[in-house]
Amino acid sequence: MAPIAVGDKLPEGTLAYFDEDDELQQASIHSLAAGKKVVVIGVPGAFTPTCSLKHVPGFIEKADDLKSKGIAEIICISVNDPFVMKAWSKTYPENKHVKFLADGSATYTHALGLELDLKEKGLGIRSRRFALLVDDLQVKAANLEEGGNFTVSSVDEILKAL
């Protein structure tokens, strides 16, 4: 499957998360993104160095800048279970805007065409690192990383695209 690209419609999919009452919930990506301008970021794994120290913190630190430019939602997706995503989100007590959603079976990551096979490293199927700028389900910027790079998917690159 070809990776999602500029001009494509964001595929529908369901992701999991824990709400404020610690209840497991399901979220339709279309319900979060339809009629809105959103950023969807994907990371290879929770608690991994680049994801935890660079990629996600950038979006947390500059969330207000994104919001001031019309971004309604900042969605972080990883091929982890919702328990892991909940624990990871708690490591960012300053976070007020980034939603941490689990794609435990990589079903949504597959629908995006952004699977990363890390089985040889003992990590299984993960997500490529990416940042998508989406306006009413239409992809306006698709910043997809190759390998383990972190160059085009940063918050600064998304801010440039706005």
C-alpha positions as CSV (number, residue, x, y, z in Angstrom):
1,M,0.0,0.0,0.0
2,A,1.3,3.5,-0.9
3,P,1.8,5.9,2.0
4,I,-0.7,8.6,2.5
5,A,0.1,11.7,0.5
6,V,-0.9,15.3,0.0
7,G,-4.4,15.5,-1.5
8,D,-5.5,12.1,0.0
9,K,-8.4,11.8,2.3
10,L,-7.5,10.7,5.8
11,P,-8.8,7.1,6.1
12,E,-11.4,6.3,8.8
13,G,-10.2,4.3,11.7
14,T,-10.8,3.7,15.4
15,L,-8.1,4.2,18.0
16,A,-8.2,3.7,21.8
17,Y,-7.5,5.9,24.8
18,F,-8.3,6.3,28.5
19,D,-10.5,9.2,29.4
20,E,-10.2,11.4,32.5
21,D,-12.2,8.8,34.5
22,D,-9.8,6.0,33.5
23,E,-12.4,4.4,31.3
24,L,-11.2,2.8,28.1
25,Q,-12.7,4.6,25.1
26,Q,-12.7,4.3,21.3
27,A,-12.2,7.3,19.1
28,S,-13.1,7.6,15.4
29,I,-10.3,9.5,13.7
30,H,-13.0,11.1,11.5
31,S,-15.0,12.3,14.5
32,L,-11.8,14.1,15.7
33,A,-10.8,15.6,12.3
34,A,-14.0,16.2,10.2
35,G,-14.6,19.9,9.6
36,K,-11.4,20.9,11.5
37,K,-7.8,21.6,10.9
38,V,-5.7,19.0,12.8
39,V,-2.2,17.7,13.1
40,V,-1.7,13.9,13.3
41,I,1.7,12.7,14.4
42,G,2.9,9.1,14.4
43,V,5.8,7.8,16.3
44,P,7.5,4.4,16.3
45,G,6.9,3.8,20.0
46,A,6.1,5.3,23.4
47,F,9.0,5.8,25.7
48,T,11.6,5.6,22.8
49,P,14.3,8.2,22.9
50,T,13.6,10.4,19.8
51,C,9.8,10.1,20.3
52,S,10.0,11.0,24.0
53,L,12.8,13.6,24.0
54,K,12.3,15.4,20.7
55,H,9.2,14.6,18.6
56,V,6.3,14.7,21.1
57,P,7.8,17.4,23.4
58,G,8.1,19.8,20.4
59,F,4.3,19.5,19.7
60,I,3.5,20.0,23.5
61,E,5.8,23.0,23.8
62,K,4.4,24.7,20.6
63,A,0.8,23.6,21.0
64,D,-0.4,27.2,21.6
65,D,1.4,28.3,18.4
66,L,-0.4,25.6,16.5
67,K,-3.8,26.5,18.1
68,S,-3.2,30.2,17.2
69,K,-2.9,29.1,13.6
70,G,-6.2,27.3,13.6
71,I,-5.3,23.8,14.6
72,A,-8.2,22.3,16.6
73,E,-6.6,18.9,17.5
74,I,-3.1,17.5,17.9
75,I,-3.3,13.8,17.7
76,C,-0.4,11.5,18.6
77,I,-0.7,7.9,17.4
78,S,1.6,5.0,18.2
79,V,1.5,1.2,17.8
80,N,1.2,0.6,21.5
81,D,-1.7,-0.4,23.7
82,P,-3.8,2.2,25.4
83,F,-2.3,1.4,28.8
84,V,1.2,2.2,27.5
85,M,-0.1,5.4,25.8
86,K,-1.8,6.5,29.0
87,A,1.4,5.9,31.1
88,W,3.4,7.8,28.4
89,S,1.1,10.7,28.4
90,K,1.5,11.1,32.1
91,T,5.2,11.7,31.7
92,Y,4.2,15.1,30.2
93,P,2.4,16.8,33.1
94,E,2.6,20.2,31.2
95,N,0.6,18.7,28.2
96,K,-2.8,20.3,27.7
97,H,-3.4,19.8,24.0
98,V,-1.8,16.6,22.6
99,K,-4.1,13.5,22.5
100,F,-2.3,10.2,22.9
101,L,-4.2,7.5,20.9
102,A,-3.3,3.8,20.7
103,D,-3.2,1.8,17.5
104,G,-2.4,-1.5,19.3
105,S,-2.7,-3.8,16.3
106,A,-1.3,-1.3,13.8
107,T,-4.6,-1.4,11.9
108,Y,-4.8,2.3,11.4
109,T,-1.1,2.6,10.7
110,H,-1.6,0.1,7.9
111,A,-4.5,2.1,6.5
112,L,-2.2,5.1,6.3
113,G,0.5,2.9,4.5
114,L,3.0,3.9,7.2
115,E,4.0,0.6,8.7
116,L,7.6,0.1,9.8
117,D,8.8,-3.5,10.1
118,L,11.2,-3.6,13.0
119,K,10.9,-7.4,13.7
120,E,14.6,-7.9,13.1
121,K,15.3,-5.6,16.1
122,G,12.7,-7.4,18.2
123,L,10.2,-4.5,18.1
124,G,7.6,-6.0,15.7
125,I,5.5,-3.8,13.4
126,R,5.6,-0.1,14.3
127,S,4.7,3.2,12.7
128,R,7.0,5.3,10.6
129,R,7.6,8.7,12.2
130,F,5.4,11.3,10.5
131,A,3.4,14.5,10.9
132,L,0.3,15.2,8.8
133,L,-1.4,18.5,8.5
134,V,-5.1,17.8,7.7
135,D,-7.9,20.2,6.9
136,D,-11.4,18.7,6.9
137,L,-10.0,15.2,6.3
138,Q,-7.8,16.3,3.4
139,V,-4.1,15.9,3.8
140,K,-2.4,19.3,3.2
141,A,1.1,18.3,4.3
142,A,2.5,14.8,4.6
143,N,5.9,14.9,6.4
144,L,7.0,11.3,6.3
145,E,10.4,10.2,7.7
146,E,12.6,7.5,6.3
147,G,14.3,5.0,8.6
148,G,14.9,6.3,12.1
149,N,15.3,9.9,10.9
150,F,13.8,12.9,12.6
151,T,14.1,15.8,10.1
152,V,10.7,16.6,8.4
153,S,8.1,15.6,11.0
154,S,8.9,18.2,13.7
155,V,6.5,20.8,14.9
156,D,8.6,23.5,13.3
157,E,8.1,21.9,9.8
158,I,4.3,21.7,10.5
159,L,4.3,25.4,11.5
160,K,6.1,26.3,8.3
161,A,3.3,24.4,6.4
162,L,0.7,26.6,8.1
